[in-house]
Amino acid sequence: MQKIPATIVTGFLGAGKTTLIRNLLQNAGGRRIALIVNEFGDLGVDGDLLKGCGVEACREDDVVELTNGCICCTVADDFVPTMTMLLDRDRPLDHIVIETSGLALPQPLVAAFNWPQVKARVTVDGVVTVIDAAAVAAGRFAHDEAALAAQRAADESLDHDDPLEELFEDQIVAADMIVLSKADLVDAATLARVSEQVSEHGSAKIVVSQGGRLPAEVLLGIGAGTEDLIAGRRSHHEIEHEGGAPHDHDDFESFVAQAGPLADTDAFVAGLKQLIAEEDILRVKGFAAVADKPMRLVVQAVGTRIETYFDRPFAPGEARGSRLVVIGLHDGLDAAAQARIVARIEALAAGEALGAAAE
């Protein structure tokens, strides 16, 4: 029996994974594609967006959301049962696409395809790592690489590993293809510099995407069989913990901030941008209601770059409020910081200026 190909789409928070997959589904060329969407946090934003594609290739019953943790940490409990459920359905699949959390290590997920009950029926067609070219150019994946190198050189006993930089490198190492997204936000020289930086960590083919648009023929049909190659693409964690301390995400924290409808969208976005900068928030994403508007507003922020757009009308009886996932480094998002951020988002939604909310 021919194995069903599966594509793993990974990449850091806000890199453009969901946009890439949404465009893929809308141009699937008749392929029957099932999706597994893994979120870091309790609010399933990406799966909700993908279910709203409105095309045959992304029917709601073909989208499976896993929101109870990183899929690379819950292979036996979540991934294998989910794959079995999809494979045992009456209508045969042409392809499976898995969108990982932005905080996921791809290596253990790919290795899970070697489990006997999966390997006999599915193969990893390719690991596609999406990288936000503009964010990398701005240094969002590391604090100060030169300072880190200098500190390591001065005292080899000190451990100054940065979790963001390690994730960035591990996702590149695992890749069969690198997609440099949001290429329209940087000039050609900057794009070339980012490409060189990426190439330092891996040898995967690099392609450039604007607006998440790439032909399905580019993303699907790579034919890598990555489950047979992944043992040679070890992550930092695997190298540093031979024999296997469990991988965790203690470096990161996420929570959901709830608020009422937005009184003024432009003022809210301006205040949110200031709040993100002051609290050093990595990622904000979710949905909002806007006063006197029948449509739901999608809010996507990577660092201080914020995108908003209306994606669909509110359904009859659907709660008209705002729910945003906030993700940052663990040390910066303690209980006090979370309470402070929630209060300020509530005030911004109500139309108060950020300064007034802080008081």
N, C-alpha and C positions, 0 to 999 in steps of 0.2 A: 504494500500500500504506500502510495506517495505521501511523504510527510508534508504537513501544512507549514508554510514559512511564517516566521514571526519576526517583526522588526521592533527593536527596543529603541525608543526615543528618550534620550537623557540629556541633561544639561542643567546649568545652574538656575537658581530662582529668577524668573522673568526673562529667560533667554529667548523665548519665543516658541517653545515646544507646542503649546496648545494651538497657536495660530498656524504653525506648520502643519499639524495634523488636521485641523479644520479645513485648510485648503486642499490637503491630500484627499480627504473624504469627498469634498465637493467636485473633485476631478479624478475619481477612482476608476473611471472607464468601465463601469459595470462590475467591478470586483465586489464580492461580499466580504466585508472587513468587520471583524469584531475588535472592540477596544477594551483594554484594561487600563484604568486611570488611577494612579496612586497619588494621594495628596498627603502633605505634611500638615497636620491640623485637622480639626473636626468639621470644617465647612467645605463641602465638595464643590469648589468653584469651577474647576476645569471640566469635570464631567458634566456639569449643568450646561456649560457653554457648548460642549460637543454634542450633547443631546439636542440642542437647538439648531443643528445644521439644516434641518428641513430637507434632507436628501435621503434616498433609499439606502445609501452606503453607511449611514450612521443612524439607523433606527434605534429607538430608545432601548429595546431589549437586547441590542448588540453592544451596549455600553455598560461595563461593570466598574463600579467605583469602589476603591479600597481606601478608606479614610482613617483607619485605626493605627497608622504608623507606617514606617518606611518598609516597602515591600521586600527590600533586601534583608530585613531582619525577621520577616514573618513568612519565609518561604513555605515551610511545612503547613502552617496554620491557614494561610491565605492564598498564596500563589498556586500551589499544586491543586488544591480543591477547585479553585476558580478555573484553571486550565482544563481540568477534567470535566467540569460542568459545560464549558464552551464546546469541547470536543465531542461530547455525548449528545449534543442537540440534533434534532431531526434534519435541519437544513444545513448542508455542508458549507464550510467556510473556505474562502480563497486565501485569506491572509489574516493574521492577528497582529495588532499594533499595541504595544505597551508603552504608556507614558509614565515614566518614573517621577517620583518626587524630585524636586530640585536639590534635595539633600541626600539623594541615594547614591550608594556605591553600585555601579553597574556589575562589577565582577561577581558577587555572590548570586545575583539574579541570573546572569548568563550561565553560571555553573549549575543552577537548578535545572536547566534544560537537560542535564545529564542524568537526572533522576529517571529510573527505568520507565515509569508510567508516563513520563513526558517525552523522553528521547525517542521512544518507538513511534511517536505520532507527530512530533513537531521538531523543526530545526530553526536555529536562529539565522535568519536570512541576513541580518546585519545589525550592528549597533550604530545608531546615528546620534552623534553628540552635537547639540545646538549651542552655539556660543554667541552671546551678544557682543558684537564687535565694538560698538560704542562704549559699552560698560567696561570691557577689558581695556580699551584704550584709555579710559578714565581711571584705571587702577582699582576698580571696585572689588577685585578678587583677592587682593592682598593689601596689607597696610602700607608698609614701606619696605620693598624687597631689598634695597641697598642697605637699610638699617639692620634688617634681619641678618643679612649676610655678614655685616660687620660685627654684630654681636656674637654670632656663631664663631667667627674667626678669633674674636678676642677671648672667648671662654668656651671651649668645646664641651664642658660639662653642663652648660645651660641648654634647655630645650625651648626654642622659640618658634616651633612649628605653628603655622597659621592654619586653622581648619578650613578657611575658605580657599586658600591656595592649594591645599592638599586635595580637596574635592575637585577643584578645577583640573588639576593634573591627572587625578584618577579617572575622571570622565573622559579625558582625552586619550589616555593610555588604552582604555577599553574599546575605543571607537574603531569601526570599519570605515566610517565616513564622518567628516566634520562639516557642519553647516555654519558658516559665518552669517548670522542673521542681522537685520537692521543695518545692512550695508549702506543704505541711503543716508544714514546719519553721520557718516564719516567720509573724508576725502580718500582719494586713491592711495596716497602715501601712507595714511594712517591704517587703511585696510591691509596694505602690504606689510606694515610693521606688526599688526596683530597676527597675520598669517604666519610670519616668521616666528613669533612668540609661541604660537600653538605648535608649530613644527618642531620646536625644541623638546616637546614632551611626547611626541608620537609620530607615526609615519602614515597615518590614515589619509585618504584622499580628501582634499578640502574643496568645497563648493561654496558659492556665495549666493545669498538669498536676500531679496528685498520684499518686505511685506509678507514673509512666510511662503512665498510662491516658488515652488519647484515642481516639475512634472513628476507624476507618479512613477514613471519609468526610471527616474533618477533615484528615488528613495526606495523603491521596491525592486526585488530581483537582483540584489547584490550577490546572493549565493555564497556568503562567506562561511557558513557553518561554524559560527563563532564559538559555539559550545565546545568544539574540539580544539580551539585556540586559546581560550581564556586563561588556562593555567600559566601561559607565558606572558600574561598582561596583568601582573599582580598589582594590587593597590598598595598605598602606603601602609594601611592597617595590616595587610597580609604580610608585608615585608617586616614590619616592626614587631608583629605578634605571631611569630612562627608557632604553629600548634594550636592557636586560636582562641585568644580572648574575644568575646563577642563584640561585634561592631555596635556602637551606639551613637546617639546624636545629642550627647550632653552639652556639646558646644553651642547648640541652638535652642531657641524657645519660640513657641507660637501660641497665640491666643486669638479669640474672636471678640471684636469690639462691636457692640450694637448701638444703634442710634435711631432717631426718628427720620422722617423725610428731610431732604436737604432744602433749606430755605433759599439758598443762592448757590448754584453749582460752581460758578467761577470763584466766588469767595471761599467756598469749601476747599477747592483744589489749591488755591493759593495758601490757605492756612495749613492744609495737609502737607504741602511741600515744605513749609517752614518747620512743622512738627517733625517730619521725617529727618530733616537735617539736624535739629536740636537733639533728638533722641537716638540718632544713628541707627535708624530702622533700615533693614535690608530690603524688605518687600512688603507691600500691601496689596491685597486683591480681594475683590468681593463685589457685592451688588448694593445699590442704593435706590431709594425712591426719591423723586424730586417733586416738590410741592406743585400741584396743578398739572402734572405730566402723567399721561396714562402708561408710559413706557418705563421699563426697568433700566437703570443706568449701571453699566459695567465700569468698575474702577480697577485699574491696573497700574501699580507703581513699582519701579525698579530704582532704588535710591530715590533721588528727587525728581526723576523723570516720570511724569504721570500721564496716563492716557485714559480718557473716558469716552464711552459711546453707548447709545441705546441699542439693546439687542432684541427686545421683544416686549409686547404689551403684558401688563400684569394680568394673571388669570383671575376669573371671578372668584372672590373669596380669598385670594392670596394676600398675605400680610404685606402692607406697604410700609416697610421700614428699611433700615440700612444695616448690613452685616459685612464686616471687613475682617479678613484674616491679616494679622500683623506678625511678621517674622523678623527675628533679629538674633544677635549673639546672646547666649544665655546670661553672661555676666552683665549685660546692659538692660535686660528685661526681667528684673526681679519683680516681686509682687507690688512693691511701691511704684515702680515704673509703669507696670501694666495698668494699675489703677489710675495713675496720672494720665496716661495716654487715652484710656477709655473716656475719662471725664472731658478731656480736651476735644476728642472726636465728637462726643455728644454735643458739646457747646458749639463747635464749628458747624455741625449739621443744623443746629438751631439758629445759626446766623450770627453768633457772637464772634468777634475778632479773637485771634489767637492770644493776644496779650490779655484780653479780658478773661479768656478761659483759664489762662495760667494763674491769674489772681484768685 
